[in-house]
Amino acid sequence: MYSTYLCPTEEPVSALAIKRALLTFDRVLIADPADRDFFPPRAFLSAMGSPPFLAMNMGPVRPLGKVSGYDNRLDEVMEEVGYARRTGLIDVISTYDLSTDKGFTIGLVPTGDYPLNPQFMLWAYRNIARDNSALMAAISSDQILTSHSKEQLLALGAWTGLADGSINDDPELPLIQGAFASEELRPASSSIARARLASVMKSVGYCTAKQLVPSFDNPAYSQVAHHMVRRATKVVDRMSEFDPHWTMRSQVLKIAHDEYIDDSVLQNLSIDDVVALRTRAWGRQAEHRDAMLQSISSLAKEAEAVGFFEREVRDSIVAYRATFDDIARERSALKFQVSCELLQVGGAGMTAALAGSIPGVLTQMQTAIGAASVLVAGCLYAIEKIKDYKPISDQLVSAEAEFRDTARFGMHNFYRGFKSSHRP
């Protein structure tokens, strides 16, 4: 059974989000409140092309802001879920050793075991941050911009970094375009949107490297992740016209897996009660779910025809649905339901099928192109600018190999709901 990493946002993680995750994953990992930057600042010089033996902290790379009182509120949440943390089900982690942020170094650039390539991350970020639709996706389903005052938003937008400015001959990143009630908020909104892009990229990449499942509890962050997947799918779909290696990859984006629980009931359960719901039946259901999704992704890499793929997937889903009767009875008070189906849409059509945020729904979307490929194809390339697909195909194959990017790394989880006849 897989563990999950809760993508950090401007708000501290909620106890409710942790409870949901504990009912789905083996362990729940939460970002250290000090781990806010895109990658270690001392790696910035080498990331921008300077000699790879010079390291100096010149300031934040692309930090994620915090709302006022963030640390105190997180402490309160950690106290509320203390039982699960003491039993090893919850851990607060950093994506790298934060002590490497200090000082000046000549020699090997210290990255504190940061598992991603800073140079790739920097230029992939700068590319997608020039996409106004990506910036808009980062704030269009927002909880921060509508619930805070102008002063609070300006404070959040003040968290800027070196990755946003001009680098060599590459100009600084543009401001977000679109209508704003207050022009004064455009720079701040641009900064918030960029920070969200960076946070999602980092979370997906980190989970890819560490064999974790990224979870997004904030709809705005879910929108960013979907935008990246949508971009990647367009690239892979186009490559499949020239390279059979990619023919079936995007088919797995048609698989929708929902688990529904009643948030109003879960909210009132103690953390001890939640842990008590992690029964043998729950473990069996989770194992069957993970095995099914892995087998479907593996099938997408091996199948030679869409009809064969869809027939095998439907058989797999039917077999899986027969496994969760026991857990449904155990969680009847939570109104627990599972929906797993093969949607008749893919790529952009799949995104159009997404409904508004539904409290209590964990939607698990599987992609056979893998998280590493999502970062490469979804951030680095724009479909209308591609003239030669062979180098891109080679780069994506290399990314899959480097990260051993099998089906499990390609699992993305979004707290959003698919339109479904199974919805309670």
N, C-alpha and C positions, 0 to 999 in steps of 0.2 A: 504494500500500500504506500502511496506517495505522500510526502510532506509538502506543505505549501508555504510560500513566502508572500506576506501581505504587502502589496506595493505601497510604499509610503506616500502620503499626500500632505497637504498643508494642515490638515486636521489630525490629531492623534487617533490611532485605531480605536474603534469602539468595542466594548465588551460584547455587544451583539454580534459584530463581525467575527470576533474570536470564537464565540459559541457556535456560529454557523460552520466555521472552518473545522472546529473540533468534531463536528458530526459528519464530516466528509473526509478529512485527511488524517494521516497518522500523527503528525506533529505540526505545530503552527509556529512559524518563524516571523518575528517582527523586527523592523529596522531599528537599530540604536538611534535615539533622538539626535545624536551628534553626527550620524552618517547621512549627510544631506547633499553631498556633492556628487557630480556625475562620474568622475573618476579622480584618483589622487592628484591634487594640485601640482605636486612635484613632477608629475609625468607630462605636464602640459607642454613644456618646451620640446621634448622629443616628439610628442604627438603632432605638433605643428611643423615638424621637419628639421629641428635643430639636431646637432650631433647627439647620438643616443647615450652619451656618457655624462651629460650635464643635467643636473636636477636642481630646481630652485622653486620654492613656493612664492609665486608672484600674486597670489590671491585666488579666490574661488574660481572654479572652471565654469560650472553651470549649476548653482545651488538651488535647492527646493526650499521655499520659504515656510515659515511656521506662523500659525495664528497666535495671538496673544494668549499666554497661559498654557501653551502646548505641553511643556514638560510636566507641569503640575497635574494637568488632566490625564496625561499618560500614566503618571505615578498612581493616580486614583484607579485607573482601569487595571493596572498591574496588580494592585491590592485586591480588587474585586475578583480577579481570576487567579489569585495566588495559589489556590489548591492545585490547579492544573499545571501551573508553572513549577511548583515544588515537586510534582510527580514526573516532571520531565516532558510534559506534553506541549509546553510553550517555552520558547527561548527568544531572547533579544540578542540580535547579532549585528555585526558590521560587515559590509561587503569587502572591506580591506582593513588592515591595521592602521588605525587613525594616527598613530604616533609617527608614521612616515610623512605626515604633512609638514613637519617642522624641519627647518635648517636648509643648508646648501650642500650639495654633494657633487663631487667630480668622480666619475667612475660609473658603476652599475646604477641605473636609475631605480630607486626603491619604490615599488608599487604596493608594498604591504600585502602581497598575495592577491591583489585584485585580479580576477580571473579573465578579464576581457582585454582586448587590444585597444589601448587608448587612442592610437592614431586612427584606427577604423571608426571607433565610437565618435570621435570628434568630427570627422568629415561626413559620416552618415548623419549625425545630428544637424550639422550646418546645412546639409542638403534638404532634409525634410523640414527644417525650420524655415526654409524659404517657400514652402508650400502653404499658401494661405488657407487652403481647405483643411490642412492638418492643424494649423493654429486655431481655426474656427471649431474644429472637432473637439479641441481641448477645452473650450469654454462653452460650447453650445448646450451641453447637458450638465449645467453647473450647479453646485450647491454653495460655493463660496461667494461668487459674485452677487448672488441675490440675497444673501443673508448677512452681509457685512457692510459697514458704512464706507463712504468714499475714503475716509482717512485710513481705515483698516486695509482697504484694497491697495491704496498707494504705498502703505508700509510693506505689504506682501510683494508688490511689484518692484520694490527697491532692492530685492535680492537679485542682483545681476552678476554676470561672470565674464571671464575672458573669452569664453567660447562664442559669445555673441558679437564681439567686436571685429574689426578688420584684421585679417591675418595675411601677411605678405601681400599678394595682389588680389586677395579675395575680400570684397567689401563687407562691411558689417551687415548683420542680418536686418531685414526690413521689418517695419512695424506691421501689425495685423491690419488688414483692410476690412472695411465694413462700417455700418452705422453704429455710433455710440451716443448714448444720451449725453455724455460729458466727454469732450475731446481730451480733457485732462487725464482720463482713464485709459486712453489708447496705449501709451507706453507701458503703464502698469499691467494692463491686460495682456499685452504682448509678452512681457516678462513672465507672467503667470503661465501663459500658454506654453512658452518655451520650456519652462521648468517642468511642466507636466509631460511634454514630449520626452525630455531627458530622463525623467523618473521612470516612465514606462519602458523606454529603451534599456535602461540599466537593469530594471527588474526582470524583463524578459531574458536579457543576456545572462544575467547572474544565475537565473533559474536554469537556463540551458546548460551552463557550465557545472552547476552543482546538482543536477538531476532533481530539481524541485518543480513544483507547479506554481506559476504566478497567479495570484488572486487579486482582483480589482473590486473593491467595495464601493468606490465612488463612480457614478455613471460617466462623469467627464473623462476619467482615466480609461474606462471601458471603451468609450468612443475613440480615444486615441489608439488603443490597441487594435480595435476593429479597422480603423483607417489604415494602419500599417499592414494588417492582413489583407485588406482589400487591394492596396497597391501591389503587394507581393503576388496576390492571386492573378492580377492582370498580367504581370510580367511572366509568371509561370505558364499561364494559359497561352500567351503568345509564343513562349519558347517551345511549348508542346507541339506547335505546328512545324517546328524544325528539328526537334530532338525528342524521340520517343521515350527517353528517360523520364520526362516530366508529364507524360500523357495523363496518367491517372492521379497525379498528386493532389490537385485541387478538388477532386471528387469528394474527399473526406470532409471538406468544409460543409457538405450537405448534412452531416450528422449532428443532430441536436440532442443533447442530454440534459434534462432538467430534473432537479430535485427540489421539491417544494415543502416548506415547513411554515407554520403560522408564527410570524415574528412576534405577535402580541403575546403568545404563549411562551415562546422561547425567551423573550425579554424578562419574564417573571421567574424563570428557572434559575436556581443558583448554579454556580459553576460545578458544584458537587453533583447536582442532578444531571447536568449535561454530560459529565464524565461517566456517570452511571449508565447513560444511554449508549455508550460505546461497547456494545455487547458482542457476543460471538456472531449473532445474526448480522449485526452491522459489519463486522469484519468480513464475513462471507460475501455480503452484498458488494462491499467495496472492492474485494478481490475480483469478483465476477465483472464488475463495471470496468475496472482497469484492464483486465484481460480482454474484454470485448473491444474496448477502444484501441488497445494495442494491436489486436488482430485485424481490425478494420484498416488501421494505418498501414500495417504490413501488407495487407491485401492490395491496397492502393498502389503500393510500390511494385507489386508482382502481377496484378491482373492485366490482361491484354485487351479487354473489351468492357465498355460501360455496362452493358446488359448483364454480363457475368458478375461484375462487381456489385451492382445493385441487388441482384438475386442473393448473392452470398451475404451481403450486409443485412438484408431483411431477415434472412434465416438466423443470423447471429443475434439480431435485436430481439426476435421472437424468443429465442432460447434464453437470452438475458432477462427478459421481462418475467420469466417464470421463476426467477431466483429471489425476488424481493418481497414475497408474501409475508415471511416471518418478520422482517424488519418493519413492514407496514403495520403489522399488528402491534408490535412493540411501541411504535411511535404514533399510534392512533390519536393520542391526545394532542399531538403536534399537527394533526391533519396531514401527515406525511404522504406525499405522492411522488411518483417517479414517472417522467415522460422521456421516452427515447424513441426517436423517429428519424426517418430519412426524408429530409425536406426535398421538394422538387425545385429547388433554387440553388444557386451557387454564386460565389464571388459577390458582385454588386447586388445580385438578386437576394442573396442570403442576408445582406445588411438591410435591405428593404424590408425583410421579413421580421426584423427585430421590433418588438413592441416597446412601450415605455417601461421604465424601471418598475418591477413588481416586487414589493417587499417579500423576503423569504425565499426567493428563487435563486438557486445557483445553477447557472447554465454553463455546461462544460462543452467547449467547442474544440474539436480535434482537427489538427491540420497535418497532413502527411508531408508537407514541405518542410516542417520543422521550424523551431524558433530561430535557429541561426539563419536559416534562409529567409525568414520573415524580416529579420534585421537587415540582411543584405539587400534583398529584392524590395522590401517594403520601405526602406529609408534611403537607400543609395541611388535608386533608379526611378526615373519618371518614364512611363511607357511611351509618351509621345516623343521623347528625346533619344530613344534607343535605335541605333542603326545596325548594330551587329550583335546578335544574341549569343554567338559562340563563346566569347570571353565571359559573358555573364553566367552562362550555363557552367562553364569551367569553375568560376568563382563559387557558385552555389554548391556544386559537388564537393569542392575543397572545403567549404564551410561545414557541410554535413559530416565530412570525414574528420575534420579537426575537432569538432565537438561530439563525435560519435553520436550524431543527431538522429537517434531513432525515434520511434513513435512517441515514447514517453516524454521526450523533450519538447514535442510539438503540442503538448496539451495546454490550452489556455482556458482560464475560468473567468467568467464575467457574471456579476450579479445583475443579470438582466433577463428578461423573459422572451422566449419565442412565442409567436402566435401559435397556439396549439389546441387541438380538440381535447387534449388531456388536461388542460388547465382547470383547477378547481374553481 
